[in-house]
């Protein structure tokens, strides 16, 4: 299969790229799979009304059939075609965060294809803030099932090049909008029981921000802080080790046998013993891909106080280091 390239697209001059987006939308309308940028990571889209396209999406990613697909819509009105019994909390959160990096788990509309929800009675929905994603959904005229545009088990893609690494020849098209704005996933909040809002995945929007918007306490599900063995979380060939200080890392390097190492930190590494990668939430998945692609045996990460203030990044690092 030939994967057609649409772009590059400048978000500041979106009208100049309308022909690219119209062509990508036609691919989707015809049952094709098209990858495109959101503000978080690149997503792989298929229209929710086309069952064969949904089945091909699972196959292209190697995604287990029992894992539901998140749905992206262009506006709050489209949510009503995918979910039912919308609680008032949806509108309070939409006013504050949407479009944006928040995914809401709601009761699914009875007409929504069961393959999208993997037979579950809930559906995960979000409105992306990236203008390319929004325009593409609008032009397609239908909500899209949109998981991340990578093969399951590989780091999330934050550039078109990452998508091509994983899916070239397996999908019909890719819209190139350059590097994504955030580079990290959405926060997933369940409103299945509106009286007990629960964070199912820690992401770009914090627990405190959600609590402020709702005016009440929000809990974090214990599984959101642990590695879910069925989540297809990125698997590395490298061993990831976390260090609280440079001194701690120096001791480890002195006592351990030499190997090909990648040292990840937010500041320049003051020690020798490996290649350095500048770490941030935005560059995190690029670092994981670099480790996999270039065959690093170990990845040593400095978890300094600044990094520890980033709940998403610290949580992801702990998850990977525990595998």
N, C-alpha and C positions, 0 to 999 in steps of 0.2 A: 504494500500500500504506500502511496506517495503522500507525505505530510506537507500540505501547502503552508507557506509562510506568509503572514500578513503583517507588514510593518517595515521598519520600526515606526512606532506611533508616538508622537509628542503630545502629552496630555494638555499642554498649554495651547495646542493648535489642533484640537480634536476634530474640528470641522474639516480640516484638510485631509483627514484620514477616513472620512465617511465611507469612501469606496471600499477600503479594507474591511471596515466593520460590517458593511452591508453584505460583502462576499462571505465573511465568516458567519453571519447570521443565516445566510442561505444554506450554508453547510449544515448548520444545526437544524434548520427546518426540514432538511432532506434526510435527517437521521444520522448525521455525522457527529463525530466527537471533536470538539475544539477546545484547546487550552487557551487561557487568557489570564492576564494579571488582575488580582484584587489588591487591596491595600495591605493584605497580610502575606499571602503566598500566591503562586499561580494555581488556578483551579482548572479542572477538566470538566467541561460541560456537556450535557446531553439533555434534550427537552424531556420533560416528565411525562409527556403524552405518548412517547414512542418507546414501547416495551423492548423491541429488538435493540434500540440504541442503548437503553439502560443495561441490558444484558451484555452488550459489547463493552460498555464502560467497566463493568466488573471484570471482564476478561482481560482488557487492556492493562488494567492496574494490577491484576492478580489479587483482587480484593475478595475476601471471603464473602459468600452470599448471605451470611447471617449478620453482616455489618451494614446498617442502614446508610443511606446517602443523604448528606445535607442538601437543602434546597435553597437557591438564591432567587430573590424576587427583586423587581425594580422599585417597588414602593409598598407602603403599608396596605394599600387596597388589594394588592395581589396576594397578600398573606391570607386573606379570607377565602381564596380559592384552594389553599393548601391545608389550612388548619380550620378548626371549628371552635366555638365557645371561647372566643378570645377574652381573657380576663382584662380588667382595667389596667393591670400591671404592664401589659404589652404596650399600651399607649403612653404610659408614664416613662417607660424605658426608651421607647421610640423617640419621644420628644427630646430626650437627653443624649442618646447614643446612636440613633439610626438616621441615615446610613452610617455604618461604622462596624468595628470589629467585635460585634456581640452576636452570638447565635442563641436563639431562643428555642427551647424544646416545648412543643405544644401538642394538644390533642389533634390528631390528623383528621383532615376532611375525609368523609367516607368514600369519596370518589377518587382519592389519590391512589395511584398504583401501589399495590402491596410490595412490589419488588423494590420500590424506592425506600420504603420503611422497613424492609426485611421482615415483613409480617407483624411489626410492632404497631401499637395503637397511638404512637407519638411520631412527630416529625420535627427535625431540627431545621430552623429557618433563619436566614439572615438577609439583610440588605447591604450590599457592599458599598463603600464610599468611593472606590476608585472610579473615575469617570468613564474609563474604558469598559469596565465590567458593567456598569449601569447602562451605558449606551447600547452595549451588545445585547443585554437582556431585553431592553426596550425594543430594539430592532427585530429580535427574534419573536417577540410577541407572546412569549410563554415562559413561565418559571423554569429554571434549569436545575437539574441535579448536578451538584458541583462538589466532589471531593477534591483533595489536592492532586495536582497534575504530576504525580510521580508513581512509580511502581511501588506497591506495598512493601514496607520494610526498608525503603530508602529515605534519606532525609527529604524534607519538604523543599520544593523548588521555589527559588526567589528570583530567577531570571529565566528567559526563554531558553538559554543554553542548557540549563538544568533539565528542562522539560525534554529537550531533544536527546539528552543523555539517556533518558529512561524510556521515552515513548516514540521516538522517531520511527516512522513506518507502521506504527500501531494505531495512529489516530489520523483524522482527516486534515486537521489544521492547527496552527498555533499563532496567536496574536501576540506580537512582541511589543510590550510597553516598557521595556527596560527593567531595571531593578524595582522590586516592590517597595512600597513606602515603609512598612513596618518590619517585614521579614519574620514575623512570629504569628502564631495562630490566634483565632478569636477565643474569647472567653465563652464557654458554653454554660448557659443558665437554664435550668429546668423550671418551667412554670406549670408542670403537669398538675401539681397541687399549688395553686397560687398563694395559699396561706403559708406555704413552706418553700419559698424560692431556694433552690440549691444549685451551687456551682458544680458542674460535672467535669469541667476542665479549666484550669487556671490559664489565663491568656492575657491579651492586650489590655483588657479593662479590669481594674482591681475590684476586690470584694468591697472595699470601702466606698468606691465610686458608685457601685450598684446599690449599696445600702443607703447612700445619700439620696439617690434617685427615687428609691422606693419608700424611704422613711421608716425602714425597719430592718431587723437583723436578717442576714443572709448566711446560710451555712455552706460549708465546703464539704462535698462528699469525700469520705476517706479515700476512695479510689482515685480521686483527682490528684492526690499527693503521692500515689504509689505507681509503680510500673504495672500497667495492665498487660499481661502476657498475650492477650488477644487483640491488642490495640494496633498491631502492625507498627509499633514505634520503631524509629530508625535503628537498624542493626549495624554495628560497626565491626570491621575485622580488627580494628585497633582496640587495645585495652585503655580505658579512660580512667585516669586517676586525678582526684581533686586534692588541692593543697591550700592550707589556710595562709601560708606566708612563703616568701622566697626562701627563707632559711630552711623551712621544712622541705621544700623542693630540692635545695642544694644537698641536704643530707641524703635524700633518696637517690639523687644522681651519683653521689659519692659511693654509696653502698651497693648500688645495683650494677648489673652487667651492661655494657654499652649496647644500644639498639637505635633504630631509626625512630626519632621522637619528634612530635610536633608540640611546641609549647604555646598554649593559648592564654592570653591575658589582655586586659584592657589597656595596660601600659607596656612600654618597651621592656623586654626581658633583660635584666641586669646580669644574667648568668648564661654560661655556655652549656651545651649538652643536647641541643636540638634546634630545629628551625622554628622561627617565631610566626604566630598568626595573631593579628589584632582582633580580639574578641569583643563583640557587642551583641545585643539581641538581634540586630539587623543582619549581622554577618555570621551568626551562629550556625545556620544550616550550610552555608558555604564552607565553613571550617570542617564540618563533618564530611562533606563531599570531598574536600581536599584530602582529608585523612584516608578515606576509602580509595580515592582515585590514585593517590601517590604512594600507597602501600606503607603508611606509617605503622609501626608495631605498637607504639604507645602514644597517647595524647595526654599531656600533663596540663592541668588547668589551674591557674591561680584564682582562688575564690576570695578576693579581697573584700573589704567592707563595702566598697561601691557596688561590686557585683552582687553582693548579698542583699542589697536593697531592691534588686530586680527579682521579684518573686517568680516570674515566669522563667527567666533564664536559670536561676538557681535550681528550681524544681526540675527542669529538663536535664540539667547536668547531673543531678542526683539520680534521676531515672536511668540515664545512660550508663553512669558509673556503676550502677547496681546490676547490670546485665552480665 
